[in-house]
Amino acid sequence: MGCSTSAPINDVQAATINHQLSHEQVRMAIIEAGAQRGWAMSDYSDDELHAELYVRQHYAKVRIPYSTEGFSIYYVASDNLDLSRDGKRIHRNYNRWVNNLRHDIQMNIQVKALQP
Protein backbone atom coordinates (compact mmCIF):
# COMPACT_ATOMS: atom_id res chain seq x y z
CA MET A 1 0.00 0.00 0.00
CA GLY A 2 1.42 3.42 -0.97
CA CYS A 3 1.67 6.49 1.21
CA SER A 4 -0.82 9.26 0.53
CA THR A 5 0.46 12.80 0.19
CA SER A 6 -3.09 14.16 0.47
CA ALA A 7 -4.64 15.68 3.61
CA PRO A 8 -7.76 17.70 4.41
CA ILE A 9 -7.28 21.45 3.93
CA ASN A 10 -6.67 22.92 7.38
CA ASP A 11 -7.69 26.56 7.52
CA VAL A 12 -6.64 28.59 10.55
CA GLN A 13 -9.88 29.71 12.17
CA ALA A 14 -9.80 32.79 14.39
CA ALA A 15 -6.38 32.55 16.05
CA THR A 16 -6.70 34.84 19.07
CA ILE A 17 -4.39 37.77 19.75
CA ASN A 18 -3.96 38.18 23.51
CA HIS A 19 -1.97 41.40 23.37
CA GLN A 20 -2.80 45.09 23.06
CA LEU A 21 -1.55 45.87 19.56
CA SER A 22 -2.64 48.43 17.01
CA HIS A 23 -4.21 47.39 13.74
CA GLU A 24 -0.98 48.40 11.96
CA GLN A 25 1.17 46.34 14.34
CA VAL A 26 -0.93 43.24 13.61
CA ARG A 27 -0.73 43.94 9.87
CA MET A 28 3.05 44.27 10.03
CA ALA A 29 3.40 41.10 12.16
CA ILE A 30 1.56 39.20 9.42
CA ILE A 31 3.52 40.77 6.56
CA GLU A 32 6.87 40.16 8.27
CA ALA A 33 5.95 36.55 9.05
CA GLY A 34 5.02 35.98 5.44
CA ALA A 35 8.28 37.49 4.22
CA GLN A 36 10.25 35.25 6.60
CA ARG A 37 8.70 32.18 4.94
CA GLY A 38 8.80 33.40 1.33
CA TRP A 39 5.13 34.39 1.01
CA ALA A 40 4.43 37.40 -1.22
CA MET A 41 2.00 39.52 0.79
CA SER A 42 -0.42 42.10 -0.59
CA ASP A 43 -3.15 44.27 0.91
CA TYR A 44 -6.61 43.23 -0.23
CA SER A 45 -8.60 45.55 2.04
CA ASP A 46 -8.15 47.44 5.31
CA ASP A 47 -8.54 44.21 7.28
CA GLU A 48 -7.41 41.47 4.89
CA LEU A 49 -4.12 40.47 3.29
CA HIS A 50 -3.55 37.98 0.49
CA ALA A 51 -0.44 35.83 0.42
CA GLU A 52 1.07 33.80 -2.40
CA LEU A 53 3.79 31.19 -2.11
CA TYR A 54 5.80 29.67 -4.94
CA VAL A 55 7.87 26.57 -4.10
CA ARG A 56 9.52 25.09 -7.17
CA GLN A 57 6.57 24.26 -9.46
CA HIS A 58 3.99 24.54 -6.64
CA TYR A 59 1.78 27.55 -5.92
CA ALA A 60 -0.57 28.39 -3.05
CA LYS A 61 -2.69 31.46 -2.33
CA VAL A 62 -4.41 32.27 0.97
CA ARG A 63 -6.40 35.15 2.37
CA ILE A 64 -5.72 36.43 5.87
CA PRO A 65 -8.49 38.48 7.46
CA TYR A 66 -7.27 40.14 10.66
CA SER A 67 -8.14 42.56 13.45
CA THR A 68 -6.61 43.54 16.76
CA GLU A 69 -8.42 40.53 18.29
CA GLY A 70 -7.25 37.80 15.92
CA PHE A 71 -6.56 36.47 12.45
CA SER A 72 -7.49 33.56 10.19
CA ILE A 73 -5.85 31.94 7.18
CA TYR A 74 -8.11 30.56 4.43
CA TYR A 75 -7.28 28.62 1.28
CA VAL A 76 -7.98 30.53 -1.95
CA ALA A 77 -6.19 28.71 -4.80
CA SER A 78 -3.32 26.41 -5.68
CA ASP A 79 -1.47 24.90 -8.59
CA ASN A 80 0.35 21.55 -8.67
CA LEU A 81 -0.70 20.69 -5.11
CA ASP A 82 -3.05 17.81 -5.96
CA LEU A 83 -6.26 19.56 -4.94
CA SER A 84 -9.06 16.98 -4.85
CA ARG A 85 -12.05 17.30 -7.15
CA ASP A 86 -14.28 18.25 -4.21
CA GLY A 87 -11.78 20.92 -3.09
CA LYS A 88 -11.41 19.45 0.40
CA ARG A 89 -8.04 17.69 0.20
CA ILE A 90 -4.63 18.96 -0.86
CA HIS A 91 -0.97 17.95 -0.71
CA ARG A 92 0.08 17.79 2.94
CA ASN A 93 2.88 20.32 2.35
CA TYR A 94 0.24 23.04 1.96
CA ASN A 95 -0.93 22.49 5.55
CA ARG A 96 2.68 22.55 6.76
CA TRP A 97 3.29 25.87 4.97
CA VAL A 98 0.12 27.40 6.45
CA ASN A 99 0.92 26.09 9.94
CA ASN A 100 4.43 27.58 9.71
CA LEU A 101 2.93 30.91 8.63
CA ARG A 102 0.45 30.82 11.56
CA HIS A 103 3.26 30.05 14.01
CA ASP A 104 5.47 32.86 12.68
CA ILE A 105 2.60 35.35 12.82
CA GLN A 106 1.97 34.42 16.46
CA MET A 107 5.68 34.75 17.26
CA ASN A 108 5.86 38.18 15.58
CA ILE A 109 2.80 39.32 17.51
CA GLN A 110 4.49 38.32 20.78
CA VAL A 111 7.66 40.17 19.81
CA LYS A 112 5.69 43.32 18.90
CA ALA A 113 3.82 43.12 22.20
CA LEU A 114 7.15 43.24 24.07
CA GLN A 115 8.43 46.28 22.18
CA PRO A 116 8.04 49.62 23.96
C-alpha positions as CSV (number, residue, x, y, z in Angstrom):
1,M,0.0,0.0,0.0
2,G,1.4,3.4,-1.0
3,C,1.7,6.5,1.2
4,S,-0.8,9.3,0.5
5,T,0.5,12.8,0.2
6,S,-3.1,14.2,0.5
7,A,-4.6,15.7,3.6
8,P,-7.8,17.7,4.4
9,I,-7.3,21.4,3.9
10,N,-6.7,22.9,7.4
11,D,-7.7,26.6,7.5
12,V,-6.6,28.6,10.5
13,Q,-9.9,29.7,12.2
14,A,-9.8,32.8,14.4
15,A,-6.4,32.6,16.1
16,T,-6.7,34.8,19.1
17,I,-4.4,37.8,19.8
18,N,-4.0,38.2,23.5
19,H,-2.0,41.4,23.4
20,Q,-2.8,45.1,23.1
21,L,-1.5,45.9,19.6
22,S,-2.6,48.4,17.0
23,H,-4.2,47.4,13.7
24,E,-1.0,48.4,12.0
25,Q,1.2,46.3,14.3
26,V,-0.9,43.2,13.6
27,R,-0.7,43.9,9.9
28,M,3.1,44.3,10.0
29,A,3.4,41.1,12.2
30,I,1.6,39.2,9.4
31,I,3.5,40.8,6.6
32,E,6.9,40.2,8.3
33,A,5.9,36.5,9.1
34,G,5.0,36.0,5.4
35,A,8.3,37.5,4.2
36,Q,10.2,35.2,6.6
37,R,8.7,32.2,4.9
38,G,8.8,33.4,1.3
39,W,5.1,34.4,1.0
40,A,4.4,37.4,-1.2
41,M,2.0,39.5,0.8
42,S,-0.4,42.1,-0.6
43,D,-3.1,44.3,0.9
44,Y,-6.6,43.2,-0.2
45,S,-8.6,45.6,2.0
46,D,-8.1,47.4,5.3
47,D,-8.5,44.2,7.3
48,E,-7.4,41.5,4.9
49,L,-4.1,40.5,3.3
50,H,-3.6,38.0,0.5
51,A,-0.4,35.8,0.4
52,E,1.1,33.8,-2.4
53,L,3.8,31.2,-2.1
54,Y,5.8,29.7,-4.9
55,V,7.9,26.6,-4.1
56,R,9.5,25.1,-7.2
57,Q,6.6,24.3,-9.5
58,H,4.0,24.5,-6.6
59,Y,1.8,27.5,-5.9
60,A,-0.6,28.4,-3.0
61,K,-2.7,31.5,-2.3
62,V,-4.4,32.3,1.0
63,R,-6.4,35.2,2.4
64,I,-5.7,36.4,5.9
65,P,-8.5,38.5,7.5
66,Y,-7.3,40.1,10.7
67,S,-8.1,42.6,13.5
68,T,-6.6,43.5,16.8
69,E,-8.4,40.5,18.3
70,G,-7.2,37.8,15.9
71,F,-6.6,36.5,12.4
72,S,-7.5,33.6,10.2
73,I,-5.9,31.9,7.2
74,Y,-8.1,30.6,4.4
75,Y,-7.3,28.6,1.3
76,V,-8.0,30.5,-2.0
77,A,-6.2,28.7,-4.8
78,S,-3.3,26.4,-5.7
79,D,-1.5,24.9,-8.6
80,N,0.3,21.6,-8.7
81,L,-0.7,20.7,-5.1
82,D,-3.0,17.8,-6.0
83,L,-6.3,19.6,-4.9
84,S,-9.1,17.0,-4.8
85,R,-12.1,17.3,-7.1
86,D,-14.3,18.3,-4.2
87,G,-11.8,20.9,-3.1
88,K,-11.4,19.5,0.4
89,R,-8.0,17.7,0.2
90,I,-4.6,19.0,-0.9
91,H,-1.0,18.0,-0.7
92,R,0.1,17.8,2.9
93,N,2.9,20.3,2.3
94,Y,0.2,23.0,2.0
95,N,-0.9,22.5,5.5
96,R,2.7,22.6,6.8
97,W,3.3,25.9,5.0
98,V,0.1,27.4,6.5
99,N,0.9,26.1,9.9
100,N,4.4,27.6,9.7
101,L,2.9,30.9,8.6
102,R,0.5,30.8,11.6
103,H,3.3,30.0,14.0
104,D,5.5,32.9,12.7
105,I,2.6,35.3,12.8
106,Q,2.0,34.4,16.5
107,M,5.7,34.8,17.3
108,N,5.9,38.2,15.6
109,I,2.8,39.3,17.5
110,Q,4.5,38.3,20.8
111,V,7.7,40.2,19.8
112,K,5.7,43.3,18.9
113,A,3.8,43.1,22.2
114,L,7.1,43.2,24.1
115,Q,8.4,46.3,22.2
116,P,8.0,49.6,24.0
